Amino acid sequence: MLNRFKPVLFRYPLRLALLALGSTALMSCVSTDVPPIEAQAAPDDATDEGGIWYVTDKVEKDLQTSAIVERDPALNDYVSTVACRVTGPEYCKDLRVYIVKQPYFNASMAPNGMMQVWTGLLLRAENEDQLAYVLGHEFAHYRQRHSLKQWRQAKNMSNASLIFSVGAAAAGAGAAGVLGQAAALARLYGFSREAERESDDLGFDFFVAAGYAPGEAARTWEYLIAEAAESSSRRKRKSVARASVFATHPVTTERVENLQAKAAALPAGTPRREAFLAVTKPFLQQWLEQDLTLRDFGSSLFLTNTLIEDGDALGVLYFHRAEIYRLRRADGDNDLALADYQTASQYDDAPPENWRQMGDALAKAGKTDEAKTAWATYLEKAPDAPDRLLIQSYLDPDGA
C-alpha cells in the first residue's frame, strides 16, 4: 500500500536551490535530450533538476498540512492503488498521492513524485479506467522528465525568469497559500504538443498494461470537450477544451482520434465501474456542491445530466440539478427546480435539504399548503436542522 504522507526529504536551503538554477541560466545552452527517470532515482543537489526538485519539495511540504487535502482513508487508498497499478510496483515507491478538494478536472505529477488528484476529476470520471488513464498520462510526464525539458528549453530561450518566479512563490513570496504555489508550479507543466503526444501514447500503454479498457482513454477527453461546449462561459466555449484548470493540457480532436485508433486495435475490455462508484458515492453531494461554487451553470447542467443518465444516486442528482436551476434564476427555472425537487423526493438517497428547498419553490408557485407539507417533512428528516426555528415560523406564522 502506498505511504501517501511519508516525510519528504528537503535536501538543501532555498538559496542553494535558486543558486543551482541560476547558475544554469548563466551557462551555455543545456541539452533537452534527457533519458527517462529511473525508479528510486534522485538528481544531484547542485544541478538544475535538483533545484526543481527542491521547489516541488517545498510545495509538497505545505500541501501535506493543508486543509484542502482530502484525508479519507478509503478514498486515498483506492486512488493510490489505481495510481500504483498504472505506474507499476517499482515506480509506485516514488509516488505520493494527494487528493485535493478542488472542483476542477485536474491531475498532475510533479518532478519529485508528488501526484495531485483533484476532486473535480473524481467527480467527472465515469469509472476506474478513466481515472487510471489520466493518472497514466501524468505519470508519463514524470517518467519522461518533461518538466526538466521544459525548464531547459525556457532557459535556452533566455526565459530563465520562469523558474525564479516559481521558486519565489514556493518560498512564500507573493503566493496566496498552497493553491497559489501550485498555480506557480504549474508553469513548469506547459508541455509542448510533442510532450503531450508522448504522454498520451505512453500513458495509454501504461494503463492498458494494467488491464484497463482501452476505449476509456479517448472517452475521458471526449467528455471534457463536450462539457466545455456547454459552458456558460463564452470564452470557455470558444477555446479548446482543457484537461487542467491551469490550461496546460490542450485537448484536441487529433489527440482523441489518436487514442481511438490505438484502442480500436485492441480487445475492448470491460470498464471497472462498481468499485469506483462504491468509493466515490459518499462524496458525490459534497463534490457537486463544490462544482456549483464555480457558477458555470452550463457545465454543471451538462455534468449532472450525464450523471443522471448513468442511473446512480438519482435522489442526490435530481436535487442537485434543482439547485442549479434555483441558483441560475432564469425565466422558468423555479418550475424546473420544483419538478426536480419533486422527482428527487421519490428516491431514498435524496438529502433532507430537498424538502426544504421544495417548500420554498412551492411557496413561490403560490402552493402554500403543499409548501408547508414539504417544510414539515424537512424537519422530520432533519430534526437538528440549523434553520429549524425559521422553518417552524413558516409552518406557524402566528406562533400558536
N, C-alpha and C positions, 0 to 999 in steps of 0.2 A: 504494500500500500504506500502511496506517495506521502512523504512527510512535507505537507504544504507549508508549515510555518517554521521550518528549521532555520536557525540563525544564518544570516548571510555574512560571509567573510568580507569585511570592509578593510581593504588592504592598505590604503595609504591616504593621507590627508588630501583635501580638495586642491590645495595649492599645487601639490605634486601632480595631481591628475591633470589640471589645466596646463601645467608646465609641459607635461608629456604631449598633450595635444597641441599646445602652442609651438613646441619645437618642431613638430612635423610640418606646421604651416610655413615655417621659415626654410624648410629644406626644398630640394628639387622635387619634381613630381614623384609620387609614390605609386606603386603598382596597385591596380584594382583587380588584378588577376590573382585571387586568393583561393585556396582549396577549401572544401567543406570542413567545418569544425569537427573534430573527433569527440567521441563521448568522453566525459570527465576531463576535458581539456580546459585550460585557462590561459589567457595571454600573459606575457611578461609585463610587469608593472610599468616599465619605462617606455612602453610602446603606445601608439595612438589607440590601439584596440584596448589596452589596459586602461587608458583614460576613459574610454567609452564605457567600459565595464564599471568603473568607479561611479560614474554618473548614474547608471542604472541601478547600481547597488544602493545609492543614496535614495533614489525614488522608491525602491522596494522597501527599504527600512521604514520610511514614512508610511507606506501602504500597509505594512504589517500591523500597525496600531491604529489604522484609520477606521472610522465608523462606517465608511462606505463599503467595507468588505463584508460580504455575507459569510457568517460563521457556521451556518447549519451543517452539522457533521455529515448527515446522509447525502445532502446535495453536493457537498465538497468531495466526498469520497467517490460519488458517482462520476462527476465531471473529471476528477483526477484519473480515475480508472479509464475513462474513454480516451483521455489525452495520452495515457501510457500505452494503450493499445495501438495508437497511431504512431507514436514515436518509437516504440519497441523498448524492451527492457533495459538496454544499455543507456540510451538517452533519457529514459524515464528518471534515472538517478540525478540528472542535471536539472530536472524540471520542478518548478514550484508554481502551483496554480492558485490564483486568487479570483474569486467570483466577486465582481464589483457591481454594486447596486446602482446601475445607471440604465435608463430606458432605451438607449440606442443599440442598434445591431453592431457589435464591435467585439473583436478579439485581437490580441497581439501577443507576440513573444519577443521579449527584449533580448539583447545580445548576451546577457548574463544568465539566461534561463528562466527569468520571471515571465510567466504567462498570465495575462488578464483575460477573463471571460466575462463580458458584461451581461446583465440580466436581460437586456433587450434582445440579445442573441438567443438566449434560452427561451424567451417568450415566442420568438418567431420560428425557431426550428420546429419542424413537424415531427422529427424522430431523432434517434441517436445518430443515425447515419449522416444527417445533415450537419449536426454538431461536429461529428468526427471529421467531416471533410474540411470545415472551416479551421479546426484545430490542426489538421494535417497541413493545410495551406500555410498557416502561421509558423508551424514547425519547420517547413521548408525554407522560409525566410531566415529563420535562425540557423539552420544547418548549413545553408549556403553562405552565411555571413553577409547577407545583403546590407545590413546596417553599416558594416565596416566599408564595404564597397561604396555605399552611398556617401559616407564621410570622406573617403579618399577622393572620390570624384569631385565633391564640393571643394575640397582643399586644392585639388589640381586646377580648378577653375577660379582660384583666388576668392573662394567664398568661405574661408575658414571661420568667419564670424558666426556661422551657423552653430557650430558646436559650442562656442563660448556662450552664446545666449542660452543654449540648453544647460550648460554647466552652471551658469549663474542662477537659472531658475531652480535647478535641483538643489542648489545651495541655499535657497530660500530668498533670493533677491528678485523681487518682483513677481513671485508666483503666488497665486491665491489658493493655497492648500494643495492637497495631493493631486486633484484634478488639473490644477494649473501646471504642476510639474509634469503630469502625464501628457498634457497638451504640448508642452515644450519638447518633451522627449519624443513625441510623435513626429517631430520634424525630421527625425532620423529615418522615419518609415515611409518617406515619399519615394517609394521604389519606382524604378523605370519600368516601362512596358515589358522589357526583356525579363526583368526580375519577376514581374507578376506572372508572365507566361511560364517561367521556370517553376515558380511556386505552385501555379495551377497544375502543371504536369506532375511534379514530384509529390505534391500534396495528394493528388489523385492516386498515384501509385502507392503511397503510404496507406491511404485509407482503404484501398481495395485489398492490399496485402493483409490488412487487419480483419478482412472478412465482411466489409460493408457493401451495401448495394450500390453499384457504380452509377446508376442513373440519378441518385440523390445529389450528386455533386452539382450538376447543371441546374437542378431544381432549386437549389439554395440561392444561386444568383438570379434565376428567373423570378423568384419571389420578390427579391429586392427591387428589380426593375419594375415589376408590376405595382408594388406599393408606392414607389416614387412617382409613378404616373398618376396615382390617385391623390397625391398630396395636396393639401390646401395651400401650400407654398408655391407660387408661380415660379420662383427661382429654382426650387427643387424639381418641379415638373419639367422645366426646360433643360436642366442639367442632366448629365449622365448619372444614372443611379450609382450610389457609392456604398461600399461594404463597410465603411467606417465613418463614425462621426467626424474624424479628422480628415476625411476626404482623401485618404491615401491609397485607396484600392479601387480605382475606377472599374466598374463592371460594364463590359461592352458585349454586344451580341456576338462579336468574334470569339470572346472567351467562352461564352455559353455554348456556341456551336462546336468549339474545340472539345469541350468536356462531353457534349452529347455524342460526338463522333467516337471518342475514346470509350464511352460506356457502351455504344452500340456494338463494339467488337467483343464484348464480354457477356457472360451469363447475367441475367437481370438481377438475381438475388432478391431477398426479402428484407425490407427495412425493419429495423428494430424499434418498435413503437411502444410496446406495453411498458417496458422498464423505464423508458424516458418519461412517459406520462405519469407513471407512479411516483417518480421522484420530483417532478416539476409541478404537478397539480396542486399541492398545498400552497404554492406561491403564486398561483395564477391571478387571483384577485389583486394581490399586492403589486405584481408586475404590471397589470393592466392599469391600476391607479397611477403608477409611476409614468406609464406611457401617456396618460391624459395630461400630465403636467406640461407636456410639450405643446399642447394646444394645437396640434396638427390634426384637425378632426377628420380630414380626408384620409390620411394614412391610418388613423385609429379605426375608422369605419372599415377600411379595407382589411386590416389585420383582424378585427373582431368578426367580420363576416366570413373570413377564411377559416377562423377557428370554429365558428358555428357550423360551417359545412362539414368539419371533421366529426361533429356529433358528440363531443365530450364536454362535460361541465357546463351544460346548457343553462342552468339556473344562474350561474355566475356570469356567463357570456351575454345572455339577454339583458340582465341587469346592467352590465357594463355598457352595452350598446344604448340602452335607455339613458344612461348617464352622459354619453356622448351627445345625444340629442338635447338633453336638458341643458348642458353647458353651451352648446352651439347656439341655441335660441334663434334659429332661423324660422321663417314662416312655416307653420305646421309641425314644428318639432315637438311641441307639447303633446300633440296627438300621437306622434310616432313614439315618443318616450312612454306615454301611458300604455300603448299597446304592448311594448316590450316589457314594462314592469308587470303587466298582467300575465304575459306569457311566462316570464321568469317565475312567477308565483306558483306555477304548476309543477315546478321541479324542487326536489328536496334540498338541493345544494344552493338555492337562492339565499343570499345573505339577508339578515333581518332588515338592513337598510333599504331593501327593495320595497317593503311595505311602507316605510317612512316616506320615501320619495313618491311612491304610487299615491299615497294620500295627498301629497302636495299637488300632483298632476291632476288628480280627480277634483280637488278643490278649485284649481284654475279652470277646469272644464265646467264648473258650476254644479258638480255632483257631490253636494255636501254630505249626505248620508253615507254614500259609498266611501267618501274620503275618511269619515270617522271610523268606519269599519276597518279600513286599511291601517289607520293610525293605532287603533286598539290592537290589531294583530301584531303590529310592530312592537308595542310594549310587552305583549305576551312573549314574543320571541327574544326580546332584549330587555329583561326586567331591570337591568342596571344601566340602561342607556343614559349617557350624559345629558341628553336633552329631554329626559322623562318629564320634568315639570312643565316644559314648554308644550310638549305633546298633550299632556293632561289638560292644559289650558285650552287647547283646541277642542278637546272632547267635551269639556265642561266650561264654556266661556264665563258663566256666571259664578263658578266656584261653588256650586251647590253640592 
